[in-house]
Amino acid sequence: MAGTKSRRRRSGGRAGAAERRGSAAIDQMPWNPPVNIDAPTEPLDQGGIEAIHDGAMRILEEIGVEFYNEEAIGILREAGCTIDGDNVRMGRDFVMEMVAKAPSRFTITPRNPDRKIEIGGRNILFGNVSSPPNYWDMEIGTKVPGNREMCRNLLKLTQYFNCIHFAGGYPVEPVDIHASIRHLDVLYDKLTLTDKAMHAYSLGKERVEDVMEMVRIAGGLSHEEFEATPRMYTNINSTSPLKHDHPMIDGCLRLARRGQAIVVTPFTLAGAMAPVTIAGAVAQSLAEALCAIALFQYVRPGIPCVIGTFTSNVDMKSGAPAFGTPEYMRATQMTGQMARFYGLPMRSSGVCAANVPDGQSVWETSNSLWASVQSGTNMVYHAAGWLEGGLIASPEKFIMDCEILQQIQRYMNPDLIATGPDEIALDAIRAVGNDGHFFGIQHTQDRYTTAFYQPFLSDWKNYEGWEIAGGIWTAERAHHMFKEIIGSFEAPALDEGIREELAEFVTRRKAEGGAPTDF
C-alpha cells in the first residue's frame, strides 16, 4: 500500500473557537502552546559543563553500556564501536558526530493539524500523566487497579484541557484488558477521544507497528505521507545503570526508519541506580541517553530525537523515590544546560511522591513543573494527574495540575512585561493622583476582564464567603469539576469512514492474537 493515494476524509478537522476553548464546564484559556520567554536557569559554569560532558564521554569510552538487542549490536559494530558481548563502548568523536545530526527542533502533526506541536527552541509543551497501574478518585476513596473506563475518562480530560498539548502513554493502565490487545483498545480510544499528538509504547514490534498503522489510518494518510514528517512519537527508558533492553531499542529502530520522533529518558535515581552525587547522576543519565541517540542517528541521520531527564533522588531512610526535591530541580536545570550544549530538545516531568491530591502533591508537582520551566524543557511529561511516584493516576490531581499549567501559560504571556505608554499608564496615575483609586477609571474599565489571570479552580473568596458556599476544599472542587467535564464531554470530529477502518483494524489484529506476552 506504499503507493496508495492519500485519503482525504477528515470532517471537522478545523477546531472551532468553542472547541478550542472547551465546553461550558469551565472557562479555560484557549489552545495556545506557550513559548518560554524567560532565560533558563543555568547553575553550571563552563567548567561544570565540560566536567559533566567529559564524565559522560568517559562512561561511554571506558565503561560502556549494555545493549540487549542483537540488531543494535550489529549496527554499532558496523559503526566501529568496541563490542564485548552485550557491552558497547563508543568514542566521543563518534557520539558527537552522530548527535550533531539530530535536529534542534521539529514538529509533530496529529490527525487534527490545528493541534500540531513544535518541539525545540523556546517552546514548552505539557502532556498528561502516563502509565500508572492504579487509580484514585474521591468517589472511590482508595487506590484501585486501573480499567478502561478510568482510562477513557482521563483521555477525555487530556482532550478537554487546552493546556495539555500531547497525549502521552496510557493515562492509567486498563488492566481489565489483556496485555496482548490492550494497545489496540487504548489506541482506538485515544484516536477517537482525542485529536492531539500520539504516543506509542516501544514494547515489542507488534505494538509499535500496530500503533503506527492506526495513527496513519486516523490521519487519512498514505504511507508516504506518514513517513514524510513526524506524526507520533515514542519515549523509552534505559534500564539504569547503563543498560538498554531489547524491545525499547527495537521499537525505536522501527519508528526511526519510518521518520517518527524518539524521546530517550534514563530513569536515574541518585543513591540507587546512579551515584548519590547530582553531577554523577546527571553524567550517567547523559551517557545512557546519548549512546541510544547516536545509534538512531547512525541508522537514520536527522531523525527527531529528544533527550530526557528523570534524575531524582531516593529517600535514604526507605529507598523510596522522591520527587519535586531541591536535588530533582537542580538535576533538571543542569540537564537543560547539557541539552543545549548538545543541541537537542529536552523532556522532563511534572511529578510528586504524594499519595493523594493534598498539599504535598501540589508543592512537589509545582516544584518539578517550575524546574521544567527554568531548565528550558520542551516536552513536560506527566504534567497533570500523577501521584505516588507514578503508581497512581487521579482525575482530581489532573485538574489541580491544570490550574498550575494555566498559570504557567499566563506567566509566559509577553503582555505581562510590556512597557509601552499604555502599560506605564502615566495618564491613569495622573488622573487618580494622590487620593483616588483605580477601580473606576477608564484605563481599568478597558482592561479589567483580561488584566489578570482568572482561575477556574482556585477559590478567592474570603473565609466567610467560602464557608457560606459550602466550605469545599480544593480536591473536592476538582472532583465536582471532573464530573461536569465528563458529563458534558464531546469527542472531536472524526470521519465515520476512518472510524470504521480503525475499528476493523482493531478487530482483525485481535483475531490475529495482538502482541505476544509472557503469560
Residue pairs with C-beta under 8 A, 6 or more apart in sequence:
1 222
1 223
2 222
2 223
2 224
3 222
3 223
3 224
4 222
4 223
5 222
6 220
6 221
6 222
6 225
7 220
7 221
7 222
7 498
8 220
9 220
9 495
9 497
9 498
10 111
10 220
10 493
10 495
10 498
11 493
11 494
11 495
12 492
12 493
12 494
13 111
13 112
13 113
13 114
13 493
14 112
14 114
15 31
15 112
15 114
15 115
15 195
15 492
17 30
19 492
20 30
20 31
20 114
20 162
21 27
21 28
21 29
21 30
21 31
21 162
22 28
22 160
22 161
22 162
23 160
23 485
23 488
23 489
23 490
24 488
25 160
25 481
25 484
25 485
25 487
25 488
26 456
26 481
26 484
26 485
27 454
27 456
28 161
28 162
28 163
28 402
28 406
28 456
29 162
29 163
29 406
29 409
29 410
30 162
31 114
31 115
31 162
32 162
32 409
33 117
33 118
33 123
33 124
33 125
33 165
34 123
34 124
34 408
34 409
34 412
35 121
35 122
35 123
35 124
35 412
36 122
36 123
36 124
36 373
36 376
36 412
37 122
37 412
37 414
37 417
38 373
38 374
38 412
40 333
40 336
40 337
40 340
40 374
40 375
40 376
41 333
41 336
41 374
41 375
42 333
42 336
42 337
43 330
43 333
43 334
43 337
44 52
44 334
44 337
48 279
48 334
49 337
49 338
49 341
51 279
52 279
52 282
52 283
52 286
52 334
52 338
53 286
53 338
53 341
55 279
55 280
55 283
55 287
56 283
56 284
56 286
56 287
56 290
57 92
57 95
57 287
59 65
59 242
59 283
59 284
59 287
60 89
60 90
60 91
60 92
60 95
60 287
60 290
60 291
61 89
61 90
61 91
61 92
62 89
63 89
63 242
64 82
64 84
64 87
64 88
64 89
64 242
65 87
65 88
65 238
65 242
65 243
65 244
65 287
65 288
65 291
66 86
66 87
66 88
66 242
66 243
66 244
67 73
67 76
67 86
67 88
67 244
67 249
67 295
68 86
68 243
68 244
68 245
68 246
68 249
69 244
69 245
69 246
69 249
69 250
71 249
71 250
71 253
72 244
72 249
72 253
72 295
73 83
73 86
73 88
75 295
75 298
75 299
76 83
76 88
76 90
76 295
76 298
77 83
79 90
79 94
79 298
80 94
81 88
81 89
81 90
81 91
81 94
82 88
82 89
82 90
88 291
90 291
90 294
94 294
95 290
95 291
95 294
98 293
98 294
98 295
98 297
98 298
99 290
99 293
99 294
99 297
99 342
99 343
99 344
100 343
101 297
101 301
101 302
102 293
102 297
102 302
102 303
102 304
102 305
102 343
102 344
103 120
103 302
103 304
104 120
104 121
104 343
104 344
104 345
105 118
105 119
105 120
105 121
105 123
105 345
106 118
106 119
106 120
106 230
106 261
106 304
106 345
107 116
107 117
107 118
107 119
107 229
107 230
108 116
108 117
108 119
108 166
108 197
108 230
108 231
108 232
108 233
108 261
109 116
109 197
109 219
109 229
109 230
109 231
110 116
110 195
110 196
110 197
110 198
110 219
110 231
110 232
111 191
111 195
111 215
111 218
111 219
111 220
111 494
112 195
112 196
112 492
115 165
115 195
115 196
115 197
116 197
117 123
117 125
117 165
117 166
117 197
119 125
119 261
119 304
119 306
119 345
119 378
119 379
120 345
120 378
121 378
122 376
123 378
124 372
124 373
124 377
124 378
124 380
124 408
124 412
125 165
125 166
125 378
125 379
125 380
126 163
126 164
126 165
126 166
126 350
126 380
126 383
126 384
126 405
127 164
127 165
127 166
127 167
127 168
127 379
127 380
127 381
127 382
127 383
128 154
128 155
128 157
128 158
128 164
128 167
128 168
128 171
128 382
128 383
128 384
128 385
128 398
129 154
129 168
129 171
129 172
129 382
129 383
129 384
129 385
129 386
129 393
129 397
129 398
130 168
130 169
130 170
130 171
130 199
130 381
130 382
131 169
131 170
131 173
131 390
132 146
132 171
132 172
132 173
132 386
132 387
132 388
132 390
132 391
132 392
132 393
133 145
133 146
133 172
133 173
133 175
133 391
134 143
134 144
134 145
134 146
134 172
134 388
134 391
134 392
134 393
135 143
135 144
135 145
135 146
135 147
135 150
135 172
135 392
135 393
135 394
136 142
136 143
136 144
136 356
136 387
136 392
136 393
136 394
137 394
137 395
137 396
137 479
137 482
138 396
138 475
138 476
138 479
139 479
143 355
143 388
143 391
143 392
145 173
145 175
145 176
146 170
146 172
146 173
146 174
146 175
146 393
147 174
147 175
147 176
148 174
148 176
148 177
148 185
148 186
148 189
150 172
150 174
150 393
151 170
151 171
151 172
151 173
151 174
151 186
151 189
152 189
152 193
153 395
153 482
153 486
154 171
154 172
154 385
154 393
154 395
154 398
155 167
155 171
155 189
155 190
155 193
155 194
156 193
156 485
156 486
156 489
157 164
157 171
157 384
157 385
157 395
157 398
157 399
157 482
157 485
158 164
158 167
158 171
158 194
158 196
159 167
159 193
159 194
159 195
159 196
159 489
159 491
159 492
160 485
160 489
161 384
161 402
161 405
163 384
163 402
163 405
163 406
163 409
164 196
164 383
164 384
164 402
164 405
165 196
165 197
166 196
166 197
166 198
166 199
166 233
166 379
167 190
167 194
167 196
167 197
167 198
167 199
168 199
168 235
168 381
168 382
169 199
169 201
169 235
170 182
170 186
171 385
171 393
172 393
173 182
174 182
174 185
174 186
177 185
177 186
178 514
178 517
179 515
179 517
179 519
180 513
180 514
180 515
180 516
180 517
181 509
181 510
181 514
181 515
183 201
183 207
183 210
183 211
183 514
183 515
184 210
184 214
184 506
184 509
184 510
184 514
185 506
187 198
187 210
187 211
187 214
187 215
188 214
188 502
188 503
188 506
190 198
191 198
191 214
191 215
191 218
191 494
191 502
192 491
192 494
192 499
192 502
193 491
193 492
194 492
195 492
195 494
197 232
197 233
198 211
198 215
198 231
198 232
198 233
199 232
199 233
199 234
199 235
200 207
200 208
200 211
200 212
200 215
200 232
200 233
200 234
200 251
200 255
200 260
201 207
201 208
201 211
201 234
201 251
202 208
202 234
202 236
202 247
202 248
202 249
202 250
202 251
202 252
202 255
203 247
203 248
203 251
203 515
204 247
204 250
204 251
204 515
204 516
205 250
205 251
205 254
206 514
206 515
206 516
207 251
207 515
208 234
208 250
208 251
208 254
208 255
209 254
210 505
210 509
210 514
210 515
211 232
212 226
212 232
212 254
212 255
212 258
212 260
213 505
214 502
214 505
214 506
215 226
215 231
215 232
216 223
216 226
216 231
217 498
217 501
217 502
217 505
218 494
218 498
218 502
219 225
219 226
219 231
220 495
220 498
221 231
226 258
226 259
227 258
227 259
228 259
229 259
230 259
230 260
230 261
230 304
231 260
232 255
232 260
232 261
233 255
233 260
233 261
233 262
233 263
233 304
233 306
234 251
234 252
234 255
234 260
234 261
234 262
234 263
235 263
235 264
235 265
235 308
235 347
235 381
236 244
236 248
236 249
236 251
236 252
236 262
236 263
236 264
236 265
236 292
237 248
237 265
237 266
237 267
237 310
238 244
238 264
238 265
238 266
238 267
238 288
238 289
238 292
239 245
240 266
240 267
240 268
240 269
240 273
240 274
240 284
240 285
240 288
241 268
241 273
241 274
241 284
241 288
242 284
242 287
242 288
244 288
244 291
244 292
249 292
249 295
252 262
252 264
252 292
252 296
253 296
253 299
255 261
255 262
256 262
256 296
256 299
256 300
256 303
257 299
257 300
259 300
259 303
260 304
261 303
261 304
261 305
261 306
262 293
262 296
262 303
262 304
262 305
262 306
263 305
263 306
263 308
263 347
263 379
264 288
264 289
264 292
264 293
264 305
264 306
264 307
264 308
265 289
265 307
265 308
265 309
265 310
265 347
265 381
266 284
266 285
266 288
266 289
266 308
266 309
266 310
266 311
267 273
267 310
268 274
268 281
268 284
268 285
268 288
268 310
268 311
269 281
269 311
269 312
269 313
269 314
269 321
270 276
270 277
270 278
270 280
270 281
270 311
270 312
270 313
270 314
270 327
270 331
271 313
271 314
271 316
272 314
272 319
274 280
274 281
274 284
274 285
274 311
275 281
275 284
276 313
278 311
278 327
278 330
278 331
278 334
279 334
281 311
281 331
282 309
282 311
282 331
282 334
282 335
282 338
285 309
285 310
285 311
285 335
286 307
286 335
286 338
289 307
289 308
290 307
290 342
293 305
293 307
293 344
296 303
296 305
297 303
297 305
304 345
305 344
305 345
306 344
306 345
306 346
306 347
306 378
306 379
307 335
307 338
307 339
307 342
307 344
307 345
307 346
307 347
308 346
308 347
308 348
308 379
308 381
309 331
309 332
309 335
309 336
309 346
309 347
309 348
309 375
310 348
310 349
311 328
311 331
311 332
311 335
312 321
312 322
312 323
312 325
312 327
312 328
312 331
312 351
313 321
313 322
313 325
313 327
313 328
314 320
314 321
314 322
315 321
315 322
320 353
320 389
321 353
321 389
322 328
322 353
323 351
323 352
323 353
323 364
323 368
323 389
324 351
324 352
324 353
324 363
324 364
324 365
324 366
324 367
324 368
325 364
325 367
328 351
328 367
328 368
328 371
329 367
329 368
329 370
329 371
329 374
332 348
332 368
332 371
332 372
332 374
332 375
332 377
333 371
333 374
333 375
335 346
335 348
335 375
336 346
336 348
336 374
336 375
336 376
336 377
337 375
339 345
339 346
339 376
340 376
345 378
345 379
346 375
346 376
346 377
346 378
346 379
347 377
347 378
347 379
347 380
347 381
348 368
348 371
348 372
348 375
348 377
348 379
348 380
348 381
349 368
349 372
349 380
349 381
349 382
349 383
349 386
350 365
350 368
350 369
350 372
350 380
350 381
350 382
350 383
350 384
350 386
350 401
351 364
351 365
351 368
351 382
351 386
351 389
351 390
352 360
352 361
352 364
352 365
352 368
352 386
352 387
352 389
353 360
353 364
353 388
353 389
354 360
354 361
354 364
354 387
354 388
355 387
355 388
355 392
356 387
356 394
356 475
357 387
357 394
357 396
357 397
357 400
357 474
357 475
357 478
358 475
361 387
361 397
361 400
362 400
362 404
365 386
365 397
365 401
365 404
366 404
369 380
369 383
369 401
369 404
369 405
369 408
370 408
372 380
373 408
382 390
383 401
383 405
384 397
384 398
384 399
384 401
384 402
384 405
385 393
385 394
385 395
385 397
385 398
385 401
386 392
386 393
386 397
386 401
387 393
387 394
387 397
395 478
395 479
395 482
396 475
396 478
396 479
396 482
397 475
397 478
398 482
399 457
399 478
399 481
399 482
400 457
400 474
400 475
400 478
402 457
403 455
403 456
403 457
403 458
406 453
406 455
406 456
407 453
407 455
410 416
410 453
422 443
425 443
427 443
428 438
428 441
428 443
428 444
431 441
431 443
432 438
432 441
438 444
444 451
456 481
457 474
457 477
457 478
457 481
458 474
459 466
459 469
459 472
459 474
459 477
461 469
466 472
472 480
